[in-house]
Amino acid sequence: MDKTQIDNKLIEVAKNGKLKKIKNALKEGADINAKNNDGKTAFIWSAKNGHLNCLKYLVEQGADIHITDNDGANALHYAAISGHQSCLKYLVKQGVDPEKKNKAGEIPADWAAANYEFAASDYLYAV
């Protein structure tokens, strides 16, 4: 398996919250901050899909918590749009900026509100 395949494997298993497979991909040499075509990383996908255990592990292993996708959105944008409260709180506690604007000028709370995730938007507007 070449480097690109290993990196893509990491991203795919993170989407599905497969912590053991994330660990294996990293042992095989995957870049923890590798991006797919949209610029999303394993860290961003873990946040988007609410996989808190994977987020925590990726942070422990040195994932860039401030990384953004091709549109300038960070993991907090994706946790917000999906309404994953535990991930939101963890990301804020780790220092991910709730006021970070993407290229369209939107902050994570805006994404949450636009997707009717009002508990998430209320939390983010309050921090």
C-alpha positions as a printed Julia matrix, in Angstrom:
127×3 Matrix{Float64}:
   0.0    0.0    0.0
   1.48   3.39  -0.95
   1.49   6.53   1.2
  -1.59   8.06  -0.41
  -3.56   4.85   0.11
  -2.53   4.69   3.78
  -3.53   8.35   4.28
  -6.88   7.74   2.57
  -7.4    4.66   4.73
  -6.93   6.79   7.86
  -9.53   9.29   6.69
 -12.04   6.56   5.76
 -11.77   4.69   9.05
 -12.06   7.96  10.99
 -15.33   8.71   9.18
 -16.69   5.48  10.59
 -15.29   5.9   14.09
 -13.06   2.83  13.92
 -10.51   3.69  16.62
  -8.55   0.45  16.35
  -8.22   0.93  12.59
  -7.14   4.55  13.11
  -4.37   3.3   15.38
  -3.35   0.73  12.76
  -3.28   3.29   9.95
  -1.06   5.57  12.02
   1.26   2.64  12.8
   1.44   1.97   9.05
   2.71   5.52   8.57
  -0.39   7.53   7.71
  -0.04  11.3    7.99
  -2.32  12.29  10.88
  -3.1   15.59   9.11
  -3.59  14.15   5.61
  -6.44  15.74   3.67
  -8.88  14.3    1.15
  -9.88  16.17  -2.02
 -12.18  18.49  -0.03
  -9.44  19.17   2.5
 -11.07  17.17   5.28
  -8.84  15.24   7.67
  -9.45  12.29   9.98
  -9.85  14.85  12.78
 -12.52  16.82  10.91
 -14.42  13.66   9.94
 -14.32  12.4   13.53
 -15.87  15.68  14.69
 -18.48  15.71  11.91
 -19.63  12.2   12.72
 -19.52  12.55  16.51
 -16.7   10.13  17.24
 -15.4   11.69  20.46
 -13.13   8.75  21.28
 -11.42   9.15  17.91
 -11.1   12.92  18.34
  -9.41  12.46  21.69
  -7.01   9.86  20.34
  -6.1   11.99  17.33
  -5.37  14.95  19.63
  -3.2   12.74  21.84
  -1.29  11.68  18.72
  -0.66  15.26  17.61
  -3.42  16.08  15.13
  -3.6   19.76  14.2
  -6.77  20.92  15.97
  -6.82  24.19  14.01
  -6.65  22.61  10.55
  -9.3   23.68   8.04
 -10.75  22.19   4.89
 -10.63  23.77   1.44
 -13.49  26.12   2.4
 -11.8   27.29   5.61
 -14.1   25.3    7.92
 -12.6   23.6   10.96
 -13.67  20.6   13.04
 -15.92  22.81  15.17
 -17.93  23.85  12.1
 -18.59  20.19  11.34
 -19.39  19.14  14.9
 -21.77  22.12  15.07
 -23.66  21.35  11.86
 -24.16  17.78  13.07
 -25.14  18.83  16.61
 -22.56  16.69  18.41
 -22.53  18.36  21.84
 -19.81  16.22  23.4
 -17.5   16.91  20.46
 -18.31  20.64  20.52
 -17.45  20.93  24.18
 -14.28  18.9   23.8
 -13.09  20.94  20.83
 -13.71  24.24  22.6
 -11.92  22.94  25.7
  -8.96  21.97  23.5
  -8.77  25.52  22.16
 -10.52  25.33  18.79
 -11.77  28.87  18.13
 -15.6   29.11  18.11
 -15.27  32.46  16.32
 -13.21  31.04  13.41
 -14.78  32.14  10.16
 -14.69  30.0    7.05
 -14.11  31.56   3.62
 -17.78  32.54   3.45
 -17.5   34.43   6.74
 -19.52  31.9    8.76
 -18.66  30.8   12.29
 -19.52  27.32  13.63
 -22.61  28.61  15.46
 -23.97  29.9   12.13
 -23.65  26.41  10.66
 -25.45  24.88  13.64
 -28.32  27.38  13.48
 -28.69  26.93   9.71
 -29.09  23.2   10.27
 -31.6   23.63  13.13
 -29.08  22.41  15.7
 -30.15  25.06  18.19
 -28.61  23.45  21.28
 -25.27  23.53  19.47
 -25.68  27.09  18.23
 -26.81  28.32  21.66
 -23.77  26.7   23.28
 -21.39  28.18  20.72
 -22.88  31.68  20.84
 -22.48  31.57  24.65
 -18.77  30.57  24.76
